[in-house]
Amino acid sequence: MMIWTVELAAFLDDAPWPAKRDELLEYADRIGAPYEVIQNLSELEDAEEPYESIEDIWPDYPSEEDFFYNLDDDDY
C-alpha cells in the first residue's frame, strides 16, 4: 500500500518528468531516495503512458497554495 508524505514526494521534485515507472525507480535509486519512495514507486502500475508529474502518482499532493492558504498578504 502506497503511503506518500510531502517529505517522500519531495525526492521526486527533480525527477525527469514525464517518466515511466521504471525511469522513476532508476532516478530514485540514483539519488539515494529512502526505501519508502522506492517501495511506493514499485507499486505503481507500469502503464504505457508516462506519468506527467507527482500529481499523477499522488493525486492529493499539496500544492504551494495549500501551504499558504491561511496567510494574509501582510505575512509575506
Sequence and secondary structure as in RCSB ss.txt:
>XXXX:A:sequence
MMIWTVELAAFLDDAPWPAKRDELLEYADRIGAPYEVIQNLSELEDAEEPYESIEDIWPDYPSEEDFFYNLDDDD
Y
>XXXX:A:secstr
     HHHHGGGTTS SSB HHHHHHHHHHHT  HHHHHHHHTS   SS B SHHHH TT   HHHHHTT  GGG
 
